Amino acid sequence: MANNQILLLQPINGLGAEGDTVTVRAGYARNFLLPRKLALPITQANKKHVESLLKAREAREQKEFEQARELGDRVARTSVAIAVKTGERGKMFGAVTANDLIQRLQEEGVELDKKQLQLAAPIKELGSHTVAIKLHPDVETELKFEVVSENPIEEESDASGDADEDDE
């Protein structure tokens, strides 16, 4: 099993960021990374290329961090209400999922990925809720939202209680 040391030219999920020197299987490097110009084999000339890649990486990471902070501020300032169908006594039909939240945030002009929402389980109750949002490894925020009923909540009438009194 031959391994090759390569220099990454672009960030690759699960492998590394640009400027990283990684060891991969020879076939992966030869058949995927090198033909697509995602990496270079390690040579003396390419080692000099590392410095420029690291500077570009630092600039990209700084830009991503700033964008995540701005988005985090917008999310924290956003108030969201999600209207759901309910039955008697406010019992919800279905649940509010991460997809529902993402769609509602898009309507407010906030673009998020489903993976960024830290929603443990679908929400099945009316009221105020909070969900954590991880925008960047160093940027987390919380979204506070309300789950409200589309239709007025009707309490059950005490008709059955009146019938008991008449029997006595």
C-alpha positions in Angstrom: 0.0 0.0 0.0 1.8 3.0 -1.3 1.2 6.5 0.2 2.0 9.8 -1.3 2.7 13.1 0.4 0.8 15.9 -1.3 0.3 19.6 -0.9 -3.4 20.7 -1.0 -4.2 23.6 -3.2 -7.9 23.9 -2.1 -9.8 23.0 1.0 -11.1 19.4 0.9 -13.6 18.1 3.4 -12.2 15.4 5.6 -8.7 15.9 4.4 -7.5 19.5 5.1 -7.3 23.1 3.9 -5.1 24.7 1.3 -1.5 24.8 2.2 -1.7 21.6 4.3 0.7 18.7 3.6 -1.1 15.4 3.9 -0.4 11.8 3.3 -2.9 10.0 1.1 -3.1 6.7 -0.8 -1.2 6.8 -4.1 -4.3 5.9 -6.1 -6.4 8.7 -4.5 -3.7 11.2 -5.3 -3.0 9.9 -8.8 -6.6 9.4 -9.9 -8.5 12.1 -8.1 -6.5 14.9 -6.5 -3.8 15.5 -9.1 -5.9 15.4 -12.3 -8.4 17.9 -10.8 -5.6 20.2 -9.7 -6.7 20.0 -6.1 -3.2 19.1 -4.9 0.5 18.9 -6.0 3.1 16.3 -5.2 5.6 17.5 -2.6 8.8 18.8 -4.3 11.3 21.5 -3.3 9.7 23.9 -5.8 6.2 23.2 -4.4 7.3 23.7 -0.8 8.0 27.4 -1.7 4.4 27.5 -3.0 3.2 26.7 0.6 3.7 30.2 1.9 1.4 31.8 -0.6 -1.2 29.2 0.0 -1.0 29.8 3.7 -1.5 33.5 3.3 -4.5 32.9 1.0 -5.9 30.4 3.6 -5.5 32.9 6.4 -7.3 35.6 4.4 -10.2 33.2 3.5 -10.6 32.0 7.1 -10.7 35.6 8.3 -13.3 36.6 5.7 -15.4 33.5 6.7 -15.1 34.4 10.4 -16.3 38.0 9.7 -19.2 36.8 7.6 -20.2 34.3 10.3 -20.1 37.1 13.0 -22.3 39.4 10.8 -24.8 36.6 10.1 -24.8 35.7 13.8 -25.7 39.3 14.7 -28.5 39.2 12.1 -29.9 35.9 13.4 -29.8 37.1 17.0 -31.8 40.3 16.0 -34.3 38.3 14.0 -37.6 37.4 15.6 -39.5 34.5 14.1 -43.0 33.2 14.6 -44.1 30.0 13.0 -47.8 29.4 12.7 -49.0 25.8 12.9 -52.3 24.1 12.7 -53.8 23.0 16.0 -56.7 21.0 17.3 -58.7 21.4 20.4 -56.8 22.8 23.5 -53.9 23.9 21.3 -52.7 20.4 20.4 -50.3 20.7 17.4 -50.8 18.7 14.3 -47.2 17.5 13.3 -44.1 19.3 14.5 -41.8 22.2 13.7 -38.6 20.9 12.2 -35.2 22.3 11.2 -36.4 22.6 7.6 -39.4 24.7 8.8 -37.0 27.1 10.6 -34.6 27.3 7.7 -37.5 28.1 5.3 -38.9 30.8 7.7 -35.4 32.4 8.1 -35.0 32.5 4.3 -38.3 34.5 4.2 -36.6 36.9 6.6 -33.5 37.2 4.4 -31.2 35.0 6.5 -29.6 32.1 4.6 -28.6 29.1 6.8 -27.7 25.5 6.2 -29.6 22.8 8.0 -26.4 21.4 9.4 -25.8 24.7 11.3 -29.0 24.4 13.3 -28.5 22.5 16.5 -32.1 21.3 16.9 -32.1 18.1 18.9 -35.7 17.0 18.2 -38.7 18.4 16.3 -40.7 20.9 18.4 -44.2 19.6 19.3 -45.4 22.3 21.6 -46.7 25.9 21.2 -44.8 28.7 22.9 -41.3 30.2 23.0 -38.3 28.1 22.0 -34.6 28.6 21.5 -32.3 26.8 19.2 -28.5 27.0 19.0 -26.9 27.9 15.6 -23.3 27.1 14.9 -22.1 29.3 12.1 -18.4 28.8 12.3 -16.1 26.8 14.7 -15.7 30.1 16.7 -19.1 31.6 16.2 -22.3 30.4 17.8 -25.6 32.2 18.4 -29.1 31.4 19.5 -32.3 31.9 17.7 -35.4 32.6 19.7 -38.7 31.9 18.0 -42.4 31.5 18.8 -44.6 28.6 17.7 -48.2 29.9 17.5 -51.5 28.5 16.5 -53.0 29.4 13.0 -56.5 29.1 14.4 -57.9 30.3 17.7 -57.5 27.8 20.5 -60.9 26.6 21.7 -61.3 25.1 25.1 -63.5 22.1 25.4 -67.0 23.0 26.7 -68.2 21.7 30.0 -71.3 20.2 28.4 -70.4 16.8 29.8 -70.1 18.3 33.3 -73.6 19.8 33.0 -75.1 16.4 32.1 -73.7 14.9 35.3 -75.4 17.5 37.4 -78.8 16.8 35.7 -78.6 13.1 36.5 -78.5 13.6 40.2 
